[in-house]
Amino acid sequence: MLKQDNISDRNQTLNSPKREILFYSAIAILIAIIFYLGYSLFQKLNYGVKDITGENDSGKGKILQVEVLNGCGIAGAGDVITNSLRQMRFDVISTGNYQSFDIDETIIIDRVGIIKNGYTVADSLGITRKNVISLVNRNLILDVSIIIGKDFNSFKQEQEKY
């Protein structure tokens, strides 16, 4: 009889209301995580796919993320370009100096393999499309890099219109 009472006590302990609440709470949390991961995957598959036009497949234009690097040595050149790009609704996520200040012509670098992104930035700044190149770097979290050259003053006037 003592063994049977022991088993009965153990069953009551295992089925206590606290354990049931803990069990159902854990299940609810796991279900919430599964829904979140499923939703994230759905968003990534539906809205994260880029085509050659630089737009996602829903047809809405993507806000380009841009890096501005001063390669001409003119103080404030990066700020002028950054402000102009932001007024035109580009997302400038990084500014700074290039590794040298001897860049003659401004270069626009497509970083994701969609050259149209570079053309869009070039057209917005009044820079010739021949200065747009594609150099894919998946480690960067941006779409386009701009290296400002010594020709900065030639398209600076374009910027002041905006």
C-alpha positions, 0 to 999 in steps of 0.5 A, a space after each residue: 500500500 505504501 508503494 501505491 500511495 507513493 505513485 499516487 503522490 508522484 502523479 499528483 505532483 506531475 499533474 499539479 496546476 503549476 506544471 500545467 500552466 508552465 507546459 501550456 505557456 511553453 507551447 504558446 511561446 513556441 507557437 508564437 515563435 513559429 508564427 513569427 519565423 513563418 511571417 518573416 520568411 513570407 516577408 523575405 520571399 515576397 518583398 526581398 527579391 530584387 529584379 534587374 530594375 532595382 524594384 521588389 516584385 511588388 512593384 514598389 520602388 526600393 529606397 536605395 542605401 548609399 555610402 558617400 566617400 570623399 576622394 577629392 579632398 575638398 572639405 565638406 564635399 561629402 556633406 553636400 552630396 549627402 544632404 542632396 541625396 537625402 533630400 532626394 529620398 536616398 538613405 545615406 547610411 555611411 559617410 567618410 573619406 576614401 583611402 586617398 584624395 587623388 580621384 579625378 572623376 566621381 565614381 558610382 559603384 553598384 554593390 549588389 549587382 543591379 547596375 540600374 541602382 548606380 544609374 539612378 544615383 548618377 542621374 540624380 546627381 547629374 553624373 555621367 553614366 560612364 562613371 558607374 561600375 558594378 563591383 558586387 560585395 555581399 558583405 556590405 549592407 548597402 546598394 551603392 557607393 559614391 566616391 567623390 572625385 575632383 570633378 565635384 565642382 562640375 556637378 555641385 551646381 546641380 545639387 544646389 537646385 534641390 
